[in-house]
Amino acid sequence: MPIPVSLASVTTEDFPIYLDGLGTVQAFNTVQVNARVSGLIQEIKFQEGQEVKAGDVLALIDPRTYQAQYDQALSKQHQDEAQLQNAQSLLARDQQLLNKAVLDKETYDTQKYLVAQLMATVQADAANVEQQKTQLDWTQVTAPIAGRTGVRLIDVGNQVQVGGNNQGASNNAIVTINQIQPIDVAFTLPQQDLNQIREPMLAHKTLEVIALDRNNKTILSKGTLSVIDNQIDTATATVKLKAVFANEDYKLWPGQFVNVRLLVGTRSKAIVVPSEAVQLGPDGSYVYVVSTENKALMRTVTTGPTEDGMILIESGLTTGEKVVTDGQYRLQPDSPVTTAPPKKGKMKNEK
């Protein structure tokens, strides 16, 4: 008796080629904001989790000591500048006296060297003023990058200590800023996939990367491949990659694990069948093809990747042939078959 089976047609379509991996979300930039001068924290000017811009003031350190040092350096500069102007005036007068042979050359040279010495002193004063001004400016702790602040690491009234006494970084840390728009996803792929990635990258093609949640069904965001690591990890035989995402809706967060799909190309006019049509036997993959006499013929095939319930056939089938998608377990070569009603949820090209 003919065996009832479900059939599907062998079709051709543009078939996307994806490489799948597991990735970790990373901040595009991460900066731990530290105090650069020692002193007492007078004010914290940010809220935890706040979006800040580069240059925003995050904290204030008591500036009185640094203001006094700056004022002192500025006064010393003005004093030495006045002495220099006086010495230059005397040098100009001595030059006139020397020209009239009223003043000896030795006295003139002494005054000239004094002017040069005072000019160097004024230059040193200017450098010291700049240094003290920098120290005073550092009492305002500013954000070096735009991003989102994390948990506050110090409170108002605490003393920050910079350098010396074997003090650790925790003694001057204010907060950590993460830039998450855009954001990176780092992931790995087997080394045998490297050629599929490298060739389009060398051709300056933009490769799309899709980040999905842990169930591998919900798309979180779409981005582009930005970096291929310059070496293969010999311990795991994998290559590291990084993709960048706009992350406008904040669905990606630093430290989050995601499934990653990298689109390396599209196979034009590829031969495809429903994945349930392909069976695995002792000699490899095979399908049952139904002949014009309604007999099942076993056909060995070479398969490629699977996508959306369809599998790419590298060899063994031609477009328009009918393959069995359900009922194969009852078939043997040359078994007569009859078409069964399609089951619910089957592919639209099944008959």
C-alpha positions in Angstrom: 0.0 0.0 0.0 1.3 3.5 -0.7 2.7 5.2 2.4 1.2 8.6 3.2 3.9 11.3 3.4 4.2 15.1 3.3 6.1 16.7 0.5 7.9 20.0 -0.1 9.4 21.5 -3.3 13.1 22.1 -3.7 13.4 25.9 -4.2 16.0 28.5 -4.9 16.3 31.7 -2.9 18.9 34.2 -1.6 20.2 32.4 1.5 21.9 34.4 4.3 25.1 33.0 5.8 25.4 33.6 9.6 28.1 32.7 12.0 26.8 32.3 15.6 28.7 33.0 18.8 28.3 34.0 22.4 29.2 37.6 23.4 29.6 39.9 26.3 28.5 43.5 26.3 31.2 46.0 27.1 31.1 49.8 27.6 32.4 51.7 24.5 34.7 53.6 26.9 35.2 53.1 30.6 36.9 55.7 32.9 37.4 55.7 36.6 37.3 59.3 37.6 40.0 60.0 40.2 41.0 63.1 42.2 44.3 64.5 40.9 45.0 66.6 44.0 44.7 65.8 47.7 42.1 67.5 49.9 38.7 67.4 51.5 35.6 66.6 49.3 33.4 69.7 49.7 30.6 68.8 47.2 29.4 65.9 45.0 27.7 67.4 42.0 26.3 64.3 40.2 23.6 61.7 40.9 24.3 58.0 40.7 23.3 56.7 37.3 23.2 60.2 35.8 24.1 60.9 32.2 27.0 63.4 32.1 28.9 65.2 29.3 32.6 65.6 29.0 33.7 68.5 31.1 30.8 68.4 33.6 32.0 69.1 37.2 31.5 65.9 39.3 33.0 66.9 42.6 34.7 69.9 44.4 37.8 69.6 46.5 38.6 72.3 49.1 40.5 74.8 46.9 41.8 77.3 49.6 45.3 75.8 49.9 45.8 75.7 46.2 44.4 79.2 45.7 46.9 80.5 48.2 49.8 78.8 46.5 48.6 80.1 43.1 48.4 83.7 44.5 51.8 83.4 46.0 53.4 82.2 42.7 51.6 85.0 40.9 53.0 87.6 43.3 56.5 86.2 43.0 56.2 86.5 39.2 55.1 90.1 39.4 58.0 90.9 41.8 60.6 89.4 39.5 59.1 91.1 36.4 59.5 94.4 38.2 63.1 93.7 38.9 63.7 92.7 35.3 62.2 95.9 34.0 64.5 97.9 36.4 67.5 95.9 35.3 66.7 96.4 31.6 66.4 100.2 32.2 69.8 100.3 33.8 71.2 98.2 31.0 69.9 100.7 28.4 71.5 103.6 30.4 74.8 101.7 30.7 74.7 101.1 27.0 74.6 104.9 26.4 77.4 105.5 28.9 79.5 102.8 27.3 79.1 104.3 23.9 80.4 107.6 25.3 83.3 105.8 26.9 82.2 107.0 30.3 81.5 103.4 31.6 83.9 100.5 31.5 83.0 97.3 29.6 83.2 95.1 32.7 80.4 97.0 34.5 78.2 96.9 31.4 78.7 93.1 31.0 77.8 92.6 34.7 74.5 94.5 34.2 73.8 92.5 30.9 74.3 89.2 32.7 72.0 90.3 35.5 69.2 91.1 32.9 69.6 87.6 31.4 69.5 86.0 34.9 66.3 87.9 35.8 64.7 86.9 32.4 65.3 83.2 33.3 63.8 83.8 36.7 60.7 85.3 35.2 60.3 82.4 32.9 60.6 80.0 35.9 58.0 82.0 37.7 55.6 81.8 34.8 56.1 78.0 34.7 55.4 77.8 38.5 52.3 80.0 38.1 51.0 77.6 35.3 51.7 74.6 37.6 49.8 76.2 40.5 46.9 77.2 38.3 46.7 73.6 37.1 46.6 72.3 40.7 43.9 74.8 41.5 41.8 73.8 38.4 42.1 70.1 39.5 40.1 70.9 42.6 37.2 70.7 40.3 36.9 67.1 39.3 35.4 66.9 35.8 34.1 64.1 33.6 36.7 63.2 30.9 34.1 61.5 28.7 30.4 61.6 28.1 28.5 58.6 29.6 26.6 57.3 32.5 27.9 57.5 36.1 27.9 54.4 38.3 27.8 54.1 42.1 29.4 56.9 44.0 32.7 55.8 45.5 33.2 58.6 48.0 31.0 60.9 50.1 31.2 64.6 51.0 33.6 65.2 53.9 36.1 62.5 53.1 39.7 63.2 52.4 41.2 62.1 49.1 44.9 61.4 49.0 47.0 61.4 45.9 50.4 59.8 45.7 52.8 58.8 48.5 52.4 56.7 51.6 51.6 53.7 49.5 48.0 54.9 49.1 45.9 52.8 46.7 43.7 54.0 43.9 40.6 53.6 46.2 41.8 56.7 48.1 41.1 59.1 45.2 38.4 57.3 43.2 35.2 59.4 42.8 33.1 57.4 40.3 33.3 55.2 37.2 31.8 56.5 34.0 30.7 54.0 31.2 29.9 55.2 27.7 27.0 53.0 26.6 25.8 54.9 23.6 27.3 53.5 21.4 28.2 50.2 23.1 30.4 47.2 22.2 29.8 43.5 22.2 32.9 41.3 22.3 32.5 37.7 21.1 34.6 34.8 19.7 34.3 32.5 16.7 36.2 29.3 15.7 39.4 30.0 13.8 38.0 28.1 10.7 35.5 30.9 10.3 38.2 33.6 10.0 38.4 33.5 6.2 34.7 34.1 5.8 35.0 37.2 8.0 38.3 38.5 6.8 37.6 38.5 3.0 34.6 40.9 3.2 36.4 43.1 5.7 39.4 43.4 3.4 37.0 44.4 0.7 35.8 47.2 3.0 32.3 45.7 3.3 30.2 46.4 6.4 29.2 43.2 8.2 25.9 43.3 10.1 25.9 41.8 13.6 22.7 40.9 15.5 22.6 40.7 19.3 19.9 38.4 20.7 18.8 37.6 24.2 19.6 34.3 26.0 16.7 32.5 24.4 18.3 33.2 21.0 14.9 34.5 19.6 14.4 38.1 20.6 16.6 40.6 18.8 18.0 43.2 21.2 19.9 45.3 18.7 21.6 45.4 15.4 25.1 46.7 14.8 28.2 46.3 12.7 31.5 44.5 13.1 34.3 46.9 14.1 37.4 44.8 15.1 39.0 41.5 14.4 41.7 40.6 16.8 45.2 40.5 15.4 45.9 36.9 16.7 44.2 33.6 17.3 43.9 32.3 20.8 46.0 29.2 20.7 44.4 27.8 23.9 40.9 27.8 22.5 41.6 28.0 18.7 39.2 31.0 18.5 39.5 34.5 17.3 38.1 37.5 19.2 35.9 40.1 17.5 34.1 43.2 18.5 30.9 44.8 17.2 29.5 48.3 17.9 25.8 49.0 18.5 24.0 52.4 18.7 22.1 51.1 21.7 19.5 53.9 21.5 17.0 52.0 23.6 19.5 50.8 26.2 18.7 47.2 25.6 22.4 46.3 25.9 24.1 46.8 29.2 27.8 46.4 30.2 28.4 42.8 31.5 25.3 41.3 29.8 25.7 38.0 28.0 24.1 37.9 24.5 23.9 35.5 21.6 25.6 37.0 18.5 24.9 36.4 14.8 27.3 37.7 12.3 26.1 38.0 8.7 29.1 37.2 6.5 27.2 37.1 3.2 24.2 36.0 1.1 24.3 33.0 -1.2 22.4 34.0 -4.4 20.0 31.5 -5.9 20.8 28.8 -3.3 19.0 25.5 -3.4 17.1 25.0 -0.2 14.6 22.6 1.4 12.9 22.4 4.8 15.3 21.2 7.4 13.1 18.3 8.4 13.5 16.8 4.9 17.2 16.0 5.6 18.0 12.8 7.5 21.3 11.6 8.8 22.4 8.1 7.9 25.6 6.0 8.2 26.9 7.4 5.0 26.0 11.0 5.7 23.0 13.2 5.0 20.2 12.1 2.7 16.7 12.9 1.6 13.8 11.0 0.0 12.9 12.3 -3.4 9.5 11.4 -4.9 9.7 10.4 -8.5 7.0 11.0 -11.2 5.9 7.4 -10.5 5.2 8.4 -6.8 8.1 6.3 -5.5 10.5 7.3 -2.8 14.1 7.5 -3.9 16.9 7.9 -1.4 19.3 10.7 -2.4 22.6 11.5 -0.7 23.0 15.3 -0.3 25.7 17.7 0.9 24.2 20.3 3.3 25.2 23.8 4.4 23.9 26.0 7.1 20.3 26.1 8.4 18.3 29.3 8.7 14.6 29.9 9.6 13.7 26.2 9.2 15.4 25.9 5.8 18.6 24.2 5.0 21.0 25.0 2.2 21.8 22.1 -0.2 25.3 22.2 -1.6 24.8 19.2 -3.9 22.4 16.3 -4.6 19.1 18.1 -5.5 17.8 20.3 -8.3 15.1 23.0 -8.2 11.5 21.7 -8.6 12.0 18.2 -7.2 9.7 17.0 -4.4 11.2 15.8 -1.1 9.6 14.1 1.8 9.3 16.2 4.9 7.2 13.9 7.1 6.8 10.1 7.2 10.4 9.2 6.3 10.7 6.6 9.1 8.3 4.3 7.2 10.0 4.6 3.9 12.5 2.4 2.1 14.0 2.9 -1.4 11.3 2.6 -4.1 8.5 2.6 -1.6 5.2 3.8 -3.2 4.0 7.0 -1.5 0.8 9.1 -1.5 0.5 12.7 -0.5 -0.8 13.2 3.1 -2.6 16.4 4.3 0.0 18.9 5.6 0.4 19.1 9.3 -0.2 22.4 11.2 2.8 24.5 11.4 4.5 23.1 8.3 6.4 25.3 5.8 4.3 27.1 3.3 5.9 25.3 0.3 5.0 21.9 1.6 2.2 19.9 -0.2 
